[in-house]
Amino acid sequence: MNKERYKEEYEEGSDLLWPSDIEDKITRQFYKDLSNLSKNINYSKKKNLKLFELVVRIIIGKV
């Protein structure tokens, strides 16, 4: 099924433009990649913070 972009018109005056299958697939992949990137960045920040906390505890002597 290869759906092309199409427009839906409603009586209330609003129009919706729906993406084609190819555009939809690309958009979904983009947001999936963006989500994975965001998760990796947050994980990396937490990991660095824990390392920093450990170094501070060692310096203070509260291990």
C-alpha positions in Angstrom: 0.0 0.0 0.0 1.6 3.2 -1.1 -0.7 6.0 -0.1 0.0 9.5 -1.6 -0.4 12.7 0.2 -4.1 13.8 0.3 -6.2 16.6 1.7 -9.3 16.2 3.8 -11.8 19.0 3.9 -14.4 19.4 6.6 -17.7 21.4 6.7 -16.4 23.5 9.6 -13.8 25.0 7.3 -10.8 23.2 8.5 -8.6 21.2 6.1 -6.1 18.5 7.0 -3.2 17.5 4.8 -2.2 13.9 5.4 1.4 12.8 4.6 2.2 10.1 2.1 3.5 6.7 3.3 7.1 7.6 2.5 6.9 10.9 4.3 5.2 9.2 7.3 7.9 6.5 7.5 10.7 9.1 7.3 9.0 11.3 10.0 8.5 8.3 12.3 12.2 7.2 11.9 13.4 10.8 12.6 11.5 11.0 15.9 12.6 7.5 16.9 16.2 8.4 16.3 15.7 11.7 18.1 14.2 9.8 21.1 17.1 7.3 21.2 19.6 10.2 21.0 17.9 12.0 23.9 17.9 8.8 26.0 21.7 8.3 25.4 22.5 11.9 26.3 20.5 11.7 29.5 22.2 8.4 30.4 25.6 9.9 29.7 24.9 12.9 31.9 23.8 10.8 34.8 26.8 8.6 34.5 29.2 11.6 34.5 27.4 13.0 37.5 27.8 9.8 39.5 31.5 9.7 38.7 31.8 13.3 39.8 30.0 12.5 43.1 32.3 9.6 43.7 35.4 11.7 43.1 34.0 14.4 45.6 33.3 11.7 48.2 36.9 10.3 47.8 38.4 13.8 48.2 36.2 14.6 51.3 36.9 11.1 52.7 33.3 9.9 53.0 33.5 6.7 50.9 
